[in-house]
Amino acid sequence: MDLSLNNYLVGPVVSTAVVMLALWWYAYRSQSRLHDAANERSLHQGEVMTGAGIFMFVPLCLIGLVQFPLFVPLYLISVLSVLGWFDDRYDLSTKLRFAIQLLVAFCLVFSVGLNIQIGLFLFLVVALLWWINLFNFMDGANGLAGMHAFISLGFYAWVFVGASNHVSVLHFLGVAGVLVILVYLLFNVVLKKLFMGDSGSLPMALLLATMALYLIRYGQLSYLQVAVIHAVFIVDATMTLFHRLINSENITHAHSTHLYQRLIKQGWSHIKLAVVYGLITAVCCWLAYIMSLPKIPVSALFVLVYALLIGIFMKTLRVGR
Protein backbone atom coordinates (compact mmCIF):
# COMPACT_ATOMS: atom_id res chain seq x y z
CA MET A 1 0.00 0.00 0.00
CA ASP A 2 1.32 3.43 -0.97
CA LEU A 3 1.36 5.58 2.16
CA SER A 4 3.36 8.42 0.62
CA LEU A 5 1.95 11.78 -0.43
CA ASN A 6 1.51 10.31 -3.91
CA ASN A 7 -1.57 8.57 -2.52
CA TYR A 8 -4.36 11.17 -2.70
CA LEU A 9 -6.00 9.75 0.44
CA VAL A 10 -3.02 10.20 2.78
CA GLY A 11 -3.20 14.01 3.05
CA PRO A 12 -6.97 14.07 3.51
CA VAL A 13 -6.90 11.32 6.16
CA VAL A 14 -4.13 13.09 8.10
CA SER A 15 -6.03 16.40 7.84
CA THR A 16 -9.22 14.78 9.07
CA ALA A 17 -7.51 13.18 12.07
CA VAL A 18 -5.83 16.46 13.05
CA VAL A 19 -9.08 18.44 12.70
CA MET A 20 -11.02 15.87 14.72
CA LEU A 21 -8.49 16.08 17.57
CA ALA A 22 -8.45 19.89 17.38
CA LEU A 23 -12.25 20.15 17.52
CA TRP A 24 -12.44 17.64 20.38
CA TRP A 25 -9.86 19.66 22.32
CA TYR A 26 -11.69 22.92 21.63
CA ALA A 27 -15.08 21.48 22.57
CA TYR A 28 -14.06 19.64 25.74
CA ARG A 29 -10.66 20.87 27.01
CA SER A 30 -9.96 24.43 25.88
CA GLN A 31 -10.11 27.14 28.54
CA SER A 32 -10.53 29.93 25.99
CA ARG A 33 -13.63 28.83 24.12
CA LEU A 34 -15.55 31.55 22.33
CA HIS A 35 -19.26 31.93 23.07
CA ASP A 36 -21.79 33.81 20.99
CA ALA A 37 -24.80 35.44 22.62
CA ALA A 38 -28.14 35.32 20.80
CA ASN A 39 -29.10 38.43 18.83
CA GLU A 40 -31.85 39.48 16.43
CA ARG A 41 -30.49 37.23 13.69
CA SER A 42 -29.89 34.19 15.91
CA LEU A 43 -32.03 31.08 15.90
CA HIS A 44 -30.66 29.82 19.21
CA GLN A 45 -31.32 30.87 22.79
CA GLY A 46 -28.68 32.06 25.23
CA GLU A 47 -25.04 31.40 24.38
CA VAL A 48 -23.49 28.83 22.04
CA MET A 49 -19.88 27.78 21.53
CA THR A 50 -18.56 29.17 18.26
CA GLY A 51 -15.25 29.92 16.55
CA ALA A 52 -14.55 26.28 15.67
CA GLY A 53 -13.83 27.07 12.03
CA ILE A 54 -10.24 28.09 12.66
CA PHE A 55 -9.58 24.57 13.99
CA MET A 56 -10.90 23.17 10.73
CA PHE A 57 -9.40 25.27 7.97
CA VAL A 58 -6.02 26.40 9.31
CA PRO A 59 -4.88 22.79 9.96
CA LEU A 60 -6.34 21.73 6.59
CA CYS A 61 -4.42 24.47 4.77
CA LEU A 62 -1.16 23.94 6.67
CA ILE A 63 -1.17 20.24 5.83
CA GLY A 64 -2.01 21.05 2.23
CA LEU A 65 0.84 23.55 2.02
CA VAL A 66 3.33 20.86 3.06
CA GLN A 67 2.58 19.11 -0.22
CA PHE A 68 1.55 22.10 -2.35
CA PRO A 69 3.48 25.14 -0.99
CA LEU A 70 2.88 27.29 -4.09
CA PHE A 71 -0.90 26.91 -4.23
CA VAL A 72 -2.15 30.44 -3.50
CA PRO A 73 -5.78 29.56 -2.56
CA LEU A 74 -4.58 27.62 0.50
CA TYR A 75 -3.06 30.85 1.84
CA LEU A 76 -6.24 32.78 1.00
CA ILE A 77 -8.48 30.25 2.75
CA SER A 78 -6.26 30.56 5.84
CA VAL A 79 -6.47 34.36 5.70
CA LEU A 80 -10.28 34.28 5.71
CA SER A 81 -10.32 31.79 8.58
CA VAL A 82 -8.08 34.03 10.68
CA LEU A 83 -10.12 37.10 9.67
CA GLY A 84 -13.30 35.30 10.73
CA TRP A 85 -11.75 34.29 14.05
CA PHE A 86 -10.81 37.89 14.86
CA ASP A 87 -14.28 39.02 13.82
CA ASP A 88 -15.91 36.34 15.99
CA ARG A 89 -13.83 37.51 18.95
CA TYR A 90 -13.46 41.26 18.47
CA ASP A 91 -16.31 42.25 16.11
CA LEU A 92 -14.19 43.93 13.44
CA SER A 93 -15.44 46.93 11.48
CA THR A 94 -17.47 46.29 8.35
CA LYS A 95 -15.05 48.31 6.21
CA LEU A 96 -12.03 46.28 7.33
CA ARG A 97 -13.79 42.96 6.75
CA PHE A 98 -15.00 44.11 3.33
CA ALA A 99 -11.56 45.36 2.28
CA ILE A 100 -9.83 42.09 3.20
CA GLN A 101 -12.56 39.99 1.57
CA LEU A 102 -12.32 42.08 -1.61
CA LEU A 103 -8.54 41.63 -1.73
CA VAL A 104 -8.91 37.87 -1.19
CA ALA A 105 -11.56 37.63 -3.92
CA PHE A 106 -9.34 39.53 -6.36
CA CYS A 107 -6.31 37.35 -5.54
CA LEU A 108 -8.28 34.11 -5.95
CA VAL A 109 -9.74 35.00 -9.35
CA PHE A 110 -6.32 36.23 -10.50
CA SER A 111 -4.46 33.15 -9.20
CA VAL A 112 -6.78 30.67 -10.92
CA GLY A 113 -5.59 32.00 -14.28
CA LEU A 114 -8.83 32.09 -16.21
CA ASN A 115 -8.43 33.29 -19.78
CA ILE A 116 -11.18 35.93 -19.64
CA GLN A 117 -11.80 39.59 -20.50
CA ILE A 118 -11.43 42.29 -17.86
CA GLY A 119 -15.21 42.78 -17.63
CA LEU A 120 -15.82 39.14 -16.72
CA PHE A 121 -12.83 39.21 -14.36
CA LEU A 122 -14.31 42.12 -12.40
CA PHE A 123 -17.75 40.50 -12.41
CA LEU A 124 -16.26 37.32 -10.92
CA VAL A 125 -14.51 39.32 -8.20
CA VAL A 126 -17.79 41.02 -7.23
CA ALA A 127 -19.72 37.75 -7.49
CA LEU A 128 -17.15 36.01 -5.29
CA LEU A 129 -17.35 38.81 -2.73
CA TRP A 130 -21.14 38.38 -2.62
CA TRP A 131 -20.79 34.58 -2.42
CA ILE A 132 -18.47 34.80 0.60
CA ASN A 133 -20.93 37.05 2.42
CA LEU A 134 -24.14 35.27 1.42
CA PHE A 135 -22.69 31.94 2.55
CA ASN A 136 -21.93 33.57 5.89
CA PHE A 137 -25.52 34.86 6.05
CA MET A 138 -26.81 31.34 5.42
CA ASP A 139 -24.77 29.88 8.27
CA GLY A 140 -27.41 30.44 10.92
CA ALA A 141 -28.95 27.03 11.57
CA ASN A 142 -27.41 23.79 12.77
CA GLY A 143 -26.03 21.84 9.82
CA LEU A 144 -27.40 24.12 7.10
CA ALA A 145 -24.17 25.53 5.65
CA GLY A 146 -22.25 22.38 6.50
CA MET A 147 -24.73 20.15 4.69
CA HIS A 148 -24.74 22.38 1.62
CA ALA A 149 -20.95 22.43 1.53
CA PHE A 150 -20.67 18.67 2.12
CA ILE A 151 -22.95 17.87 -0.82
CA SER A 152 -21.67 20.48 -3.28
CA LEU A 153 -18.00 19.93 -2.45
CA GLY A 154 -18.58 16.19 -2.69
CA PHE A 155 -19.95 16.74 -6.19
CA TYR A 156 -16.96 18.89 -7.14
CA ALA A 157 -14.56 16.25 -5.82
CA TRP A 158 -16.41 13.52 -7.74
CA VAL A 159 -16.20 15.54 -10.96
CA PHE A 160 -12.49 16.22 -10.59
CA VAL A 161 -11.37 12.82 -9.29
CA GLY A 162 -13.39 11.12 -12.02
CA ALA A 163 -11.67 13.17 -14.71
CA SER A 164 -8.08 12.98 -13.44
CA ASN A 165 -5.88 10.03 -12.54
CA HIS A 166 -3.00 11.93 -10.90
CA VAL A 167 -2.67 13.39 -7.42
CA SER A 168 -3.13 17.15 -7.37
CA VAL A 169 -4.05 19.89 -4.94
CA LEU A 170 -7.67 19.69 -6.11
CA HIS A 171 -7.76 16.02 -5.13
CA PHE A 172 -6.55 17.09 -1.71
CA LEU A 173 -8.96 20.02 -1.36
CA GLY A 174 -11.97 18.04 -2.54
CA VAL A 175 -11.45 14.87 -0.51
CA ALA A 176 -9.99 16.52 2.60
CA GLY A 177 -12.65 19.23 2.53
CA VAL A 178 -15.48 16.71 2.42
CA LEU A 179 -14.02 14.69 5.30
CA VAL A 180 -13.33 17.77 7.44
CA ILE A 181 -16.87 19.06 6.90
CA LEU A 182 -18.20 15.63 7.87
CA VAL A 183 -16.24 15.83 11.14
CA TYR A 184 -17.67 19.30 11.77
CA LEU A 185 -21.21 18.04 11.17
CA LEU A 186 -20.56 15.39 13.83
CA PHE A 187 -19.75 18.06 16.40
CA ASN A 188 -22.41 20.49 15.16
CA VAL A 189 -25.44 18.33 14.39
CA VAL A 190 -24.91 15.06 16.27
CA LEU A 191 -23.07 16.18 19.40
CA LYS A 192 -24.51 19.73 19.27
CA LYS A 193 -21.32 21.16 20.76
CA LEU A 194 -19.94 23.64 18.24
CA PHE A 195 -20.69 26.30 15.67
CA MET A 196 -17.96 27.17 13.19
CA GLY A 197 -18.60 30.94 13.24
CA ASP A 198 -17.16 33.33 10.69
CA SER A 199 -13.80 31.54 11.02
CA GLY A 200 -15.49 28.58 9.34
CA SER A 201 -18.17 29.99 7.05
CA LEU A 202 -15.85 32.45 5.25
CA PRO A 203 -13.11 29.93 4.35
CA MET A 204 -15.73 27.27 3.58
CA ALA A 205 -17.26 29.59 0.99
CA LEU A 206 -13.82 30.28 -0.48
CA LEU A 207 -13.01 26.57 -0.61
CA LEU A 208 -16.16 25.94 -2.66
CA ALA A 209 -15.33 28.90 -4.92
CA THR A 210 -11.80 27.63 -5.45
CA MET A 211 -12.99 24.21 -6.57
CA ALA A 212 -15.66 25.74 -8.80
CA LEU A 213 -13.29 28.18 -10.52
CA TYR A 214 -10.66 25.52 -11.22
CA LEU A 215 -13.27 23.13 -12.61
CA ILE A 216 -14.44 25.97 -14.88
CA ARG A 217 -10.85 26.66 -15.91
CA TYR A 218 -10.30 22.99 -16.81
CA GLY A 219 -13.54 22.87 -18.78
CA GLN A 220 -15.24 20.32 -16.53
CA LEU A 221 -18.03 22.68 -15.43
CA SER A 222 -19.55 25.89 -16.78
CA TYR A 223 -20.53 29.08 -14.97
CA LEU A 224 -24.20 28.16 -15.32
CA GLN A 225 -23.65 24.71 -13.84
CA VAL A 226 -21.92 26.22 -10.79
CA ALA A 227 -24.76 28.72 -10.37
CA VAL A 228 -27.29 25.87 -10.45
CA ILE A 229 -25.36 23.83 -7.86
CA HIS A 230 -25.60 26.67 -5.32
CA ALA A 231 -28.99 27.98 -6.45
CA VAL A 232 -30.86 27.39 -3.18
CA PHE A 233 -28.38 29.47 -1.16
CA ILE A 234 -28.04 32.14 -3.86
CA VAL A 235 -31.80 32.61 -4.20
CA ASP A 236 -32.52 32.67 -0.45
CA ALA A 237 -29.80 35.23 0.30
CA THR A 238 -30.14 37.39 -2.81
CA MET A 239 -33.94 37.59 -2.80
CA THR A 240 -33.85 38.43 0.91
CA LEU A 241 -31.41 41.26 0.18
CA PHE A 242 -33.62 42.59 -2.64
CA HIS A 243 -36.70 42.44 -0.43
CA ARG A 244 -34.97 44.36 2.34
CA LEU A 245 -33.74 47.00 -0.12
CA ILE A 246 -37.25 47.42 -1.54
CA ASN A 247 -38.54 47.92 2.01
CA SER A 248 -35.80 50.52 2.69
CA GLU A 249 -34.31 48.45 5.50
CA ASN A 250 -30.73 48.94 6.68
CA ILE A 251 -29.04 45.94 5.10
CA THR A 252 -26.03 46.21 7.42
CA HIS A 253 -28.15 45.46 10.50
CA ALA A 254 -28.74 41.94 11.81
CA HIS A 255 -32.07 40.42 10.83
CA SER A 256 -33.92 37.14 10.72
CA THR A 257 -35.86 37.36 7.44
CA HIS A 258 -34.09 34.76 5.32
CA LEU A 259 -36.48 32.04 4.26
CA TYR A 260 -34.60 29.45 6.29
CA GLN A 261 -34.86 31.66 9.40
CA ARG A 262 -38.57 32.20 8.88
CA LEU A 263 -39.16 28.47 8.40
CA ILE A 264 -37.56 27.79 11.77
CA LYS A 265 -39.74 30.50 13.33
CA GLN A 266 -42.68 28.68 11.75
CA GLY A 267 -41.76 25.52 13.65
CA TRP A 268 -39.28 23.65 11.46
CA SER A 269 -36.48 21.92 13.34
CA HIS A 270 -32.87 22.70 12.43
CA ILE A 271 -32.25 19.16 11.22
CA LYS A 272 -35.38 19.14 9.03
CA LEU A 273 -34.32 22.43 7.50
CA ALA A 274 -30.75 21.22 6.83
CA VAL A 275 -32.03 17.99 5.25
CA VAL A 276 -34.55 19.77 2.99
CA TYR A 277 -32.02 22.35 1.82
CA GLY A 278 -29.47 19.56 1.41
CA LEU A 279 -31.85 17.52 -0.74
CA ILE A 280 -32.51 20.55 -2.94
CA THR A 281 -28.75 21.02 -3.30
CA ALA A 282 -28.35 17.35 -4.21
CA VAL A 283 -31.02 17.70 -6.89
CA CYS A 284 -29.28 20.82 -8.19
CA CYS A 285 -25.99 18.88 -8.39
CA TRP A 286 -27.77 16.18 -10.40
CA LEU A 287 -29.23 18.83 -12.71
CA ALA A 288 -25.75 20.35 -13.12
CA TYR A 289 -24.54 16.93 -14.24
CA ILE A 290 -27.48 16.63 -16.62
CA MET A 291 -26.47 20.00 -18.10
CA SER A 292 -23.18 18.46 -19.25
CA LEU A 293 -24.92 15.87 -21.42
CA PRO A 294 -25.38 16.38 -25.19
CA LYS A 295 -28.52 18.06 -26.52
CA ILE A 296 -29.54 19.43 -23.11
CA PRO A 297 -30.86 23.03 -23.27
CA VAL A 298 -28.44 24.37 -20.65
CA SER A 299 -29.70 27.96 -20.52
CA ALA A 300 -33.34 26.86 -20.36
CA LEU A 301 -32.61 24.47 -17.49
CA PHE A 302 -30.74 27.21 -15.63
CA VAL A 303 -33.67 29.62 -16.03
CA LEU A 304 -36.13 26.91 -14.96
CA VAL A 305 -34.22 26.16 -11.73
CA TYR A 306 -33.99 29.81 -10.73
CA ALA A 307 -37.57 30.60 -11.74
CA LEU A 308 -38.81 27.70 -9.61
CA LEU A 309 -36.77 28.67 -6.55
CA ILE A 310 -37.62 32.37 -6.87
CA GLY A 311 -41.28 31.38 -7.20
CA ILE A 312 -41.06 29.37 -3.97
CA PHE A 313 -39.40 32.30 -2.21
CA MET A 314 -42.11 34.72 -3.35
CA LYS A 315 -44.87 32.27 -2.45
CA THR A 316 -43.52 31.99 1.10
CA LEU A 317 -42.73 35.68 1.54
CA ARG A 318 -45.15 36.07 4.49
CA VAL A 319 -44.18 32.84 6.22
CA GLY A 320 -42.72 33.42 9.69
CA ARG A 321 -43.16 37.19 9.65
N, C-alpha and C positions, 0 to 999 in steps of 0.2 A: 504493500500500500504506500502510495506517495504522500508523505506527510510534510513535504516542503511547500514553499509558497507557490510552487507551480500548480498545486492542487487548489482549485478555486473555492473549496470548502474550508480550507484551513484558516484563512484570515477571518471569514465570517464566524466560524465556530469559536475562535479565540475571542473575537469581539463580543459575541453573545455571552460567553462565560464571564468576561470582565464586567460587562454592563450589568449582568444579573447580580454579581457580587457587590458592585457599586450601589445599585438600587436597594439591595437588601440592607447594606450598611447604612445608607441614608434613611431608610424607612424605620429601622429598628435600633440603630446604635449611635447615629450622629447626634451630637449635642447642639448643633447649629442648624437645625431644620427650619425651613422657611414656611410660615403659615400665611394664608391669604384669608382675610375677613370678607364676608359676604357683602356685596354692594348691589346697586340697582340692576346690574347686568347678570349677577350670579344666579345660578339655579340650585345652589346649596345653601344650607343654613349654618350659621356660626363660622368657624374657621376650618380650613382644610390644609393638608400638607401639600405644598407645591414646590416648584423649582427643581423637579427631578430631571428635567430635560438635559441639563448640563452633564449629568452622569450617564446619559445615553450617547450624546453626539460628540462630545469632546473625546471620550475613549475610542469611539468608532473611528473618528477622523485621525487620531494619533496612530492607531494601529494601521489604518489605511496608508498613512504617510510613510510608514516604515517600508512598505512595498512600493508605493507610488509617490515619491517625495516631490515630484514636479507637477502633480495634478492640482491645479489652482482651486477648483471647487471645494476640495477638502478643507483648505484654509478658510474659504468663505463661509462654509457651513459652521466651522468652529467659531468664526467671528460673530455670526448671528446668535449662536448658542450663548456665548459670553455676553453679548449685548442684551439678550433676553434675561440672563441671570441678573445682571445689574439692574435692569428695569423691574424685574420681579422684586428685588430687594430695596432699591432706592427710588423707584418711580421716576425714571429719567424724563426729561422734557420731550415733548412731541417733536420739536424741531430737530433735536439731536438724533432721536431714533430714526426720523424720516431721512435725515442726511446720510446716516450710515447705511440704512437699507437701500437708498438710491445708489450709493457708491458700490455696494455689494451687487445689486442688480446689474449695473453697468459692467462691472468686472466679470460677472458670470457670462453675460451675453457675448462680451468681447472674447473671453477665453475659450468659449466653445468653438469659435472660428467658423460661424455660418457665413456662407457666401451670399450675402444679401445687400440690398440697397440701404442707404442711410435712413430713409423713411421707415422701412420695416425694422431696422435696428432700433431706432428710437421707440417705435411702437412696442417692441418686445421688452425694452427696459421698463416702460411705463406699465405694461401688462404684468410683468414680473413683480414690480413694486406693489401693484394691486393684489396679485396672487398671494404674496407674503402676508399682507395685512388681512385679506379676507379669510385666509386659512386660520390666522390667529383669532379672528372674530368667531369662526365656527368651532373653535376649541372651547366650548362652554358646557358640555355635557359629558358624563362618563363614557368613554369609549368612542365618541362620535368621530373626532379627528383621527384617532388611532386606527379605527376600523376602516375609514376611508383610505388612509395612507397604506394600511396593510394590503388592502385589495388592489388599489391602483399601482402601488409599487411592485406587488407580486406580479401583476400583469406586465409591467415594464420589464421586470427581470425575466419573465417567461419569454417575452418577445426577443430580448437581447441574447439570452443564453441559447435559445433555439436557433438563432441565426449565426452564432459564432462558436467556434470550437477551440478558441484559445483563451487563456486566462488574461483578463484585463481589469482595469479599475472599475468598469461598469459591472462586470461580474461581481466584484467585491461589494460595490455600493448596493446593487440590487439584492443579492442574497443576504448580506450582512444587515442591510436596512430592514428587510422583512423580518428577520429573526429578532433583531433588537426591538422592533415595534411589537412583536408578539410577546416578548418579555415584559415590555411596558404595559401591555393590555392585561397581563397576569396581575401586576401590582395595582393597576387602575380599576379594572372591571371585576376581577375575581376576588382579590384580597381587599380592594377598596381602601388602599393605603396612600396612594400618591396621585397627584396631578403633575403633568410635565411643565406647566406654566409657559411663559414666553420663551424660556431657555430651551423648550422642546418644540413648541409649535412653529417658531420662526425657522429654525434649521430643518425641521421636517418638511416645511413647504419648499425650502430651497433644495433639499434632496430630491423631492419629486420633480421640481423644475429642471434640475441638472439632468436627471435621467431622460426626461421628456425632450429637452433640447438636443441632447446627443443622439437620441433615436431619430429625431427629425433630421439632424445633420447627416446621419448614415443612411437616410432614406427608408427607414423601417416603419416610421409613422409620419403622418402629416399634421399640420397645425390643427386642422378640423378634427382629426381623430383625438388629439390631446384635449381639445376643448370639449369633446363629447365625454371623454373619460371622467372629467371633473365637473360635468355639467350641474350636478345636484348642488355642489358647494357654490359654484359660480352664480347660479340663479338665485339661491337663497340669499347670499351676501349682497349681490349686485342689485337685485330687486328691492331688498330692504333699504339699501342706500338711496336708491331712486325715490322710494316712497317717503323716506325721511326728508329728502331734499324738497320734494313737492310740498310737504307739510311744513316747510320752513323750520325744521328742527335743527339744532346744533349737532352736526354729525361727529364732533369731537367728544361729545359727552357719552358716558356709559348709558346703555339702554338694554332692553330685553324684548325687542320686537322682531328678531329673526324668526322665521317660521319654526325652526327647531325649538326655540325658546318658548314660543307660544303654544306649541304642541305639549310641552312638558307642563306648562301652566294649566293646560286643558286636562291633564291627568295622565299623559303618557309617562311611562317609566323611562329612565335613562337607557336601560338595556334594550327596550323595545324600539326606542328612537334610533339607537346606534345600529341595530339589526336592519331596520327598514331603510335607513339611509345607505347602509352597507349593501343591501340587496339591490338598491337602485344603482349604486356605483358598479356593482358586478354586472348588471344588465348593460350599463353604459360601456363597460370594458368589452363585453361580448359584441355590442353594436360597433364599437371601434374596430374590432377584428373583422366583422362583416364588411366594414367599409373598405377593407384592403382587398376584397375579392373582386374579380373581374365583373364588369357590367353592373356594378352597384352604383346607384345615383348618390354619390357621396354628399354633395351639397344639399340635396333634398332630404337625406336622412339626418344631416346636421340640423337643418331648419326644423324638421319634425320633432327631434328630441327637445330642442330649446322651446319650441312652441308649446309642447305638451307640459314641460316643467313650469314655464311661465304661466300657463293656464291654470295649473294646480296652485301656484302661488297666489294668483289673483283670486281664485275661487275661495281660498282659505284666508283671505286678507283680514277678516274680522275675527278669526279664531283666536282665542286667548287674549283678546284685548279688553 
